[in-house]
Amino acid sequence: MLLRHVPFLKAVFLYSFTAFGGPQGHMGMMVKTFVQKRKDITEDELLEYNAFCQMLPGPSSTQTVTLIALKRGGVPLAIFTLLLWIFPAALIMALFSFIIFYFDPGAQKGNKMIPLNLFYYIQPMSVGFVFFAAARMMQTSIKYVATAAIMVGSLVATLFINSPWVFPVLLVISGAISNFSNNRIPTPIQKPKKINWMHLWLFALLFVVAGIVSELAKSGNWEHARIYNLFENFYRFGAIVFGGGQALMPLMLIQFVKRSTQPPILTAGQLLTGYGMVQAVPGPVFSICSFVGGVAMHEYGPLWQIGGSLVATIAVFLPSTLLLFFLFPVYENLKHHVIIFRALEGINSAIVGIIWASGIVLFRSIAFDQALAFEWSNLVVVMITFSLLYFSKIPAPLIVLGWLLMGWSLH
């Protein structure tokens, strides 16, 4: 079954090496790769998938890619795609958990960063991808005064409300507003999607069993008890975290630095070093867990360090994937009801506003240098990237490669 999807899987693998910029930047890459080039889904479907994933815990861009595969080939292809998507980033971050100890001792004290000139232009390039995604999606989703107002309102709210909860709240409010229109009637559902309750029961069972085993390992002083604790910690993170990879930071800081044993499992400096590195790595921001899991098991030796990275990676992506497989068929059945169908128009408009706001926030974070002087070069990179994406047919991976080579030439 997977053989006929080889071209799609090749596209996913290439995408996993070139998708920089976090969830917002990933949307631009998905538009270019899976909508414009391959036509696996439409822009409306991509917006719909992204809106649905914003309402779930876990990594939204990872869930969106998984849904694209789910549409094409069902659960087997979705699982294979998920593994292919997270593999490069997880491998790089796991290797980095070794590098900070063996090749860069200063970084483990949090006072030295590895030089990354290769990625010098990647952040402004990612902003260009974000603005491209917003501009493309605005063409298909913003058709009326009401949807334009929802987009602008979502943009403003995202800019001025600093909370991960702003996203699900905006989606609910926007869906409610668009229900005041009575002009749009859904097409009748052809055949209800089958709901697999096993995914929900497995999600709940793992949550309970992981908690019990972790507590037994801790209270019983099991040898290598930390590996059981890590699975519970990261499974819990993956089950409750809204707002993307940045929302993981305070949870990991509390769990592994402040509430940890003395000396702590890892230092604040190590955590910040890993978070800085993951910004320059393609793929999901949640791959920072591969780094943290490896560092946490460092004292037990290289094999246990590899095990820590593997356990943390599996544990953090597993709960959101199980919830996705259970809830998406439920959503597919519900969206044909009039209320849900009409809500989608407002939700899609809100997503466009959130993406515009994300681009503005990201650009604002890189707009000034340490002397508070405006970085015109970053603005130029953003404009060139946007123009290449919007007005040319140059593949997105080649654009990424070009900026990487430009950064490398600065050495």
N, C-alpha and C positions, 0 to 999 in steps of 0.2 A: 504493500500500500504506500509506503514511504517513497518508493522509487519514482513514482509519477510526480512527487512533490520536490524532487531534487533541485530544480531551478529556483523554487521558492525558498528552500533551505539554504541554497547558496547565497541568495539575496539577504536572508536573515543573518548569515554568518558574516558577510561583508559589512552589513549594517552594524553588527555588534562591535566591529573594529573602528567604525567611523562615527558613531553616534555620541558626540560630545555635547556638553551643556546641560545635563540633567533632564528632567521630564519635559520642560518647555522646549529646549533645543531638540530633544528627540522627536517632538511632534513635527517640527519642520522637516526632519529627515524622513519621517514616515510618510508625510505628504508627497515628498519628492520620490521616494522609493516605491511605496506600496500603492499609492493613488495614481500619480502621474505616469511613472515609468511602467510598473507591472500591472496596474489596474486590478489588484486583488480585491480592493474595496473602493467605495465611493467616498468623497469628502464628507458627505452627510453621515455615512456609516462610521467613519473614523471619529467624527465629532460625537456621535452617539456613544460609541464605545468608550471614548475618553471621559465623557460625562458620567457614564455608569461607573467607571473605575475610580473616579474622583470620590464617589460615595462609599467606597470600600476601604478597609485598612490595607496597608502594604504599598508596594511600589507601583504607581499608576501606569507609568510607561511600560513596565514589564507586563502588567496585566493586559494592556492594550495590544501589545504584540502577540500575547498568548491568545487573545480573542480573535485576532486576524487569522491565526493558524487554526483555531477552533472552527471558524466558519469554513475554511478550506477543506479540512480533513478530520474534524472531530477531535476527541480527547487524545488519541495517540500522537497525532501530529502536533497538537498544542503542547504536550509534554516535551516532545523532542525539540520543538522550537524554543521553549522556555530554557532548556538546558543549553542549547546552542547560543542563545542570547546572553545568558549570564556567565558562560564559561570564560571568555577572554578577560573580562573585568575581574572576576573572582580569582583567576589564576594570577593576574598581575598583582592584585592586592595581597594575595597569600604570599607570593614571592617577596613583596615589599616588607612583610612581617619578619622575614629573615634578614633582609638588607639592612634594616635599621639597627640590628644587633651586630652583624658581622662586617658590614662595610661602611657604616656611618654611625659610630658610637655617639657622636654629639647629638644626633637626632633623638636618641632615647632619653636624653635629658630635656628635650623640647626646645633647645636653643640653636639648632642648626637645621636648615632645610636643604634638601638635595637640589642642585641647580637644574632647572627645567626650561632652558631657553628654547628647546624644541617646541614647547607648548606656549610660546610667548604670545602668539596671535589667536590662540584657541578660544579664550573667553570672549573677545569681541566678535569672533567668527560665530560663536554660539548664539550671541544676541541677534546677529543677522538671520540665523535660522529661525529664531523665535518670531521675529517680526515678519518673516516670510510666511510662516504658518498662520499667523493672525490675519495677514492680508489675504491669503488664499481662502481661508475659511470664512472671512467676512463676506466674500463675494457670494457664497452659497447660503449663508445663514442670516444675513442682515438684509431683509427685504421690506420691512415696514418701519414706520416711526416707532412703534412699540418695541420692536426687537432692537432697534438702534438705541433706544433709551435704556433698555436692559443691559446692553453691552457697555454703554458709558457708565451706568450706575455700578456695574460689576467692576469695571476698571478702577473707578474712584475708591470703592470699598476695599479692593485688594491693595491699593496703594497706601491707604491710611489706617487699615485695621491689621495689626500685626498678630495674627493668630491663625493656626492651621484650621480652626473650626470655621473660618470665614468661607471656605470653599463649599462644604456641604450645606451651610446655611444659605449662601447665595443661590445654589442650585435649587433648593426647595422653594425659596421666595420667587425666583424667576419662573419656575414651573407653575406656581400658583398664579402669577400675574398673567401668563400666556393663556391660562384657562378661561379668561374672561372673553376670549374670542370664540365665536361659535361657527366660524366659516370652514373649519377643517374637520373632516370626518375620516377616521382610519379605515383602511381596507380591512375587510373581515379576515380573521385568522383562518388559514387553510387547514393546518393540523397542529394541535397543541404540542409544544416541545415536552419531551419526557424529562421529568425531574428525578435526578438520581440522589436519593436521600443518604446514600452511603457516604458521599463526600462530607455532608454535615455531621453525621455520626462519627466519622473518622477524625474530623477536625476537633470535635468535643472530646472524644476519647483520648487523643494525643495530648490535648491540653491538660486533662486531669491526670493521666498517667505520668506525663513529664513532671508535673508538680510534685506528685507523690514520690517518684523515684529520686528526684533532686533533693527532696527533704530527707529521705532515708539515707542517701549518700552523704549528706552534710552531717546529720546527727550521728550516723554510724561510723564516721571517719573512714569511709571507704578509700582504698587506694585509687588514686586518680579520680577522686570524686568530682573534681572540677569539670571534667568532660560532661558529666551528667548535668551539672549545674548550668553549663554553657548551653546545652540543648534547651533546657527549660527557659533560660533567660531570653534567648533569641527567638524561640517559638512564641513566647509571650509578646516580645517586641513586634514580631510580624503580625500578630493577631490584633493588636490594639493601636498601632501607630497610624495616625492620619497625618497628611501634610508632607509626605515624601521623606527622603533620606535625611534632610536637615532636622526633622523631628526626632530622629534616632539619637542625636547628639546628647540632649539633656538626659535621656533615659540611660544611655551608656555611661555618661559621666557619673550619675548617681549610683548605678549598679556596680561599676567596676573601679571607680576612683573613690567616691565618698563613703559608700556603704561597705566597701571591700575590707579584707583583712589588712593588717599592718605587717610589712609594707603592702600597698595596694596591688591588685592584679596587674594594673597598668597605670601609668602616670597620666596626668592631664596633658603634659607635653607630648606624649606618644599618641594620645587620642587626637590632638590637634594636628600633629604631623600626618597621621593617617587621613584625616579629613581634608587636609590640604592636598595630599597626593590624589585622592579620589576625584577631586575636581578636574584633574588633568588626564583622567583615565576614561576611555570610551565605555559606554554601557551604563548599567544601573548604579545610582549612588548607593544603594543598599549593599553594594559589594564591599563597602567599608567593613562590613561584618566579617568578611574573610580575613581582613587584616587584624581586626580586634581578636577574633578567635585564635589566630596563630600566635599573637603576642601573649595572650592569656595562658597558653600552654607551653610557652618557650622554655620554662625552667625544667620541664620533664623530658626534653630532648627533641631532636628534629622530627622523628616519626610522630610523636604526640603533637608537635606543633602543626604538622600537616593535618593530623586528625582534628585539631581544634578549628582550623580554617574550614575544613570540610563540614564538620558538624554545624558550625555557626552559619555557613552558607545555606545548607539544606534547611536548617531550622527556621531561618528568617523568611525564606521564600515559600515554605510549605503551607502555612496556614492561609495566607492570602490566595494561594492557588486553589486550595480546597474550597474556600468560600466562593471563589470565582466560578468554579465548575458547578457548584450547587445553585448559586443565585442567578447566574445569567439565563438559564432556561426559565426560571421564575419570571425574570424581567421580560424575556421575549414573549411570554404569554400575557403578561400584564399590559405591555405597551400597546396592545391592540384595543384596549379599553379607551373610551373617548378621553377621559381625564388624563391618563398617562400619555396618550398620543399628543394631545394639545400641549402638555407640559414640556415635551421634548423640544418644541420650538423655542421656548424661553430658556430652557437649560442650555441648548446649543449656543444661543446668543450670549449667555453668561460666560460660557467657556471661552468664547472669542474675546470678551472683555478681560477675563482673567489672564489669557495668553498675552494680550497687549500690555497689561500691567506688569506681568512677569518680565517682559522684555525691557520695560522702562526701569524696573527695580534692578535688574541685572546690569543694565548699562550705567545706571547711577553709581553702582558699586565699583565700576572700573573707570569712571569718567575723569577722575582726578588722581594725580600722582601724590607721592608723600609730601611734596611741597605745596599741595593744594592747587597746582596748576592744571588747567584743563588738558587732557590727553587727546589732542586732535587726531593722532594716529589711530586710536581706537575707533573714533567716529568714522574715519575713512575705511577701516576694515569692515565695520558694520555695513556701511553703504555699499561697498564693493560686493560683499557676500550676498546681501539682499538682492542687488541688481543681477548678479550671476544666476541666482536661484529663480528669480521672477521673470527675467527677460531672455534667458538662454536655456539651452537644453544640455548644459554640461552636467554630468552625473554628480550627485552630492559627494560621493567618496573622493572624486578627483579634486573637488574644491577643498575638502578637508586636507588631502595630501598636499595641495599647493600651499596652504597656510603653514602646515608642519614644516615643509621645506624652507619657507620664508623664515620661520623661527630658527631653524637649524643653521641657516646662513648667518645668523647674528653671532655665532661662536667666534 
